[in-house]
Amino acid sequence: MKLCIVMQGLKPPVLVFVQSIERAKELFHELVYDGINVDVIHSERMQSQRDNIVANFRAGRIWFLIATELLSRGMDFKGISTVINYDFPQTTVSYIHRIGRAGRAGRQGEAVTLFTQDDAVYLRGIANVMKDSGCDVPDWMLALKKNTKKERRQLARSPVERESISTAPDAQKHKKKYVAGKKPLQTNKTKTSGASAATPK
């Protein structure tokens, strides 16, 4: 999620989902650097920390909360205005649980799902969910190949490999990879197309 998305008028509180703890931490540091009132919750944080973060989010002291799948089920927030799937959910069940955090108790809510070309294998099932709930869905999404049960199980076990979340210049990124004269750490890289919203902008 770039700062420009925030500047376009997202109304807090906003819940942002990513696919891993590492990416949650990376996005948190990027948004803090941009001066956004944000915190992050994941399984590596102690229960007391998680309880404190949830309490602050509910009280409005935190406007943006970044979460992994940990928060998509079982935790009820009544005032969520927007859910952003920064990383595309791996299953339709995950998608439903995530976006179900917004617009509860009769309130209006909005869900934005960003995706890359690598996420296209997951898109058809979620496009059907969107259509069934009354959303306008582009025809090309509904025309995508339907995955078999075997393919869906395999996709759920093998998340898309994504680049790290960083707006630092390349020279600065390479500098951080060197530790006391050792070889640079390996990073996973995938090609991405421009992020788009599954709900039309």
C-alpha positions as a printed Julia matrix, in Angstrom:
201×3 Matrix{Float64}:
   0.0     0.0     0.0
   1.61    3.2    -1.11
   1.14    6.45    0.78
  -0.84    7.8    -2.2
  -3.61    5.25   -1.47
  -3.85    6.61    2.06
  -3.84   10.21    0.83
  -6.78    9.5    -1.49
  -9.07    9.5     1.51
  -9.17    6.21    3.41
 -11.22    6.65    6.54
  -9.77    4.96    9.63
  -9.86    2.5    11.24
  -8.27    0.42    8.48
  -7.23   -3.22    8.71
  -4.45   -4.32    6.32
  -3.73   -8.0     5.62
  -0.41   -9.41    4.43
   0.65  -13.03    3.9
   3.6   -13.33    6.29
   5.11  -11.96    9.49
   8.15  -10.71    7.57
   5.97   -8.7     5.19
   3.9    -7.36    8.08
   7.07   -5.99    9.67
   8.3    -4.54    6.37
   5.02   -2.76    5.64
   4.87   -1.47    9.22
   8.31    0.15    8.9
   7.38    1.72    5.55
   4.16    3.25    6.9
   5.76    4.45   10.14
   8.44    6.15    8.03
   5.64    7.9     6.1
   4.21    9.22    9.38
   1.08    7.07    9.44
  -0.49    6.11   12.77
   0.0     2.34   12.42
   0.81   -0.81   14.39
   1.31   -4.46   13.52
  -0.02   -7.66   15.06
   1.22  -11.2    14.42
   2.03  -14.43   16.25
   5.57  -13.38   17.23
   4.2   -10.67   19.5
   3.44  -11.62   23.1
  -0.2   -12.02   24.07
   0.0    -8.94   26.31
   1.31   -6.9    23.35
  -1.46   -8.21   21.11
  -4.11   -7.38   23.72
  -2.71   -3.86   24.07
  -2.63   -3.32   20.29
  -6.21   -4.54   19.89
  -7.38   -2.28   22.74
  -5.64    0.74   21.18
  -7.08   -0.06   17.76
 -10.59   -0.35   19.19
 -10.13    2.93   21.09
  -9.03    4.76   17.93
  -5.46    5.38   19.1
  -4.2     3.26   16.18
  -5.68    4.09   12.77
  -4.07    1.41   10.62
  -3.5    -2.13   11.86
  -1.38   -4.52    9.8
  -2.15   -8.19   10.39
  -1.36  -11.66    9.15
  -3.98  -14.41    8.84
  -3.99  -14.51   12.66
  -6.58  -11.72   12.75
  -8.81  -12.74    9.86
 -10.84  -15.12   12.04
 -12.33  -14.9    15.46
 -11.55  -11.3    16.36
 -14.48   -8.91   16.15
 -14.03   -5.22   15.37
 -17.26   -3.27   15.01
 -16.02    0.0    13.53
 -13.73   -1.06   10.68
 -14.28    1.24    7.7
 -11.87   -0.41    5.27
 -10.09   -3.73    4.85
  -7.12   -3.8     2.49
  -5.78   -7.1     1.24
  -2.26   -5.87    0.52
  -1.31   -9.47   -0.27
  -3.87  -11.5    -2.16
  -5.61  -14.16    0.0
  -4.71  -17.74   -0.88
  -8.28  -19.09   -0.66
 -11.83  -17.8    -1.03
 -12.48  -18.73    2.62
  -9.59  -16.51    3.69
 -10.92  -13.69    1.49
 -14.38  -13.94    3.05
 -12.99  -13.93    6.6
 -10.74  -10.96    5.87
 -13.3    -8.7     4.22
 -15.89   -9.73    6.79
 -14.04   -7.52    9.3
 -15.37   -4.39    7.51
 -18.86   -2.97    7.72
 -20.1    -5.0    10.67
 -23.19   -4.31   12.8
 -25.08   -2.68    9.93
 -22.34   -0.18    9.08
 -21.02    0.47    5.59
 -17.57   -0.88    4.83
 -15.18   -1.16    1.93
 -12.74   -3.9     0.95
  -9.85   -3.34   -1.44
  -7.79   -6.25   -2.73
  -4.5    -5.63   -4.5
  -3.06   -8.23   -6.81
  -0.23   -8.93   -9.21
  -0.06  -11.11  -12.29
   1.21  -13.96  -10.09
  -2.07  -13.86   -8.13
  -4.22  -14.55  -11.2
  -4.49  -18.25  -10.29
  -6.45  -17.26   -7.17
  -8.58  -14.56   -8.75
 -11.4   -16.54  -10.38
 -12.82  -17.93   -7.11
 -12.74  -14.54   -5.42
 -14.31  -12.88   -8.47
 -17.24  -15.32   -8.11
 -17.62  -14.41   -4.42
 -17.65  -10.72   -5.34
 -20.24  -11.29   -8.07
 -22.47  -13.33   -5.74
 -22.4   -10.46   -3.22
 -23.58   -7.94   -5.84
 -20.27   -6.32   -6.85
 -19.55   -5.28  -10.41
 -16.9    -7.72  -11.63
 -15.08   -7.37  -14.97
 -15.89  -10.15  -17.45
 -12.2   -11.03  -17.88
 -12.01  -12.03  -14.2
 -14.96  -14.39  -14.53
 -13.48  -15.87  -17.72
 -10.27  -16.98  -15.98
  -9.54  -20.71  -15.84
 -11.19  -22.47  -12.91
  -8.76  -24.39  -10.67
  -9.39  -28.02   -9.79
  -9.65  -29.09   -6.13
  -6.15  -30.52   -6.33
  -4.79  -27.24   -7.71
  -6.6   -25.24   -5.0
  -5.09  -27.41   -2.25
  -1.64  -27.03   -3.76
  -2.05  -23.25   -4.08
  -3.12  -22.97   -0.44
   0.11  -24.7     0.62
   2.4   -22.7    -1.68
   1.99  -18.94   -1.3
   3.22  -16.59   -4.0
   6.82  -15.47   -3.47
   6.9   -11.68   -3.26
   9.53   -8.99   -3.31
  10.28   -7.3    -0.01
   8.27   -4.18    0.78
  10.63   -1.27    0.6
  10.78    2.13   -1.04
  14.47    2.54   -0.19
  16.71    3.23   -3.2
  18.39    0.11   -4.64
  21.86    1.28   -3.52
  20.65    1.51    0.07
  19.01   -1.95   -0.11
  22.27   -3.51   -1.35
  24.23   -1.78    1.4
  22.02   -3.38    4.07
  22.65   -6.87    2.65
  26.35   -6.74    3.5
  27.15   -7.78    7.06
  30.76   -7.37    8.27
  32.27   -8.05    4.84
  30.22  -11.21    4.22
  28.36  -12.0     1.01
  24.96  -10.35    0.57
  21.94  -12.19    1.94
  19.76  -13.92   -0.64
  16.39  -12.41   -1.42
  13.39  -13.91   -3.18
  12.28  -11.91   -6.2
   9.28  -12.25   -8.44
   8.09  -10.11  -11.28
   5.05   -8.02  -10.5
   2.72   -5.94  -12.53
   1.26   -2.74  -11.12
  -0.98   -3.39   -8.14
  -4.65   -3.11   -8.94
  -7.77   -3.22   -6.84
 -10.06   -6.2    -7.2
 -12.84   -3.78   -6.37
 -12.79   -1.18   -9.2
 -11.13    2.12   -8.29
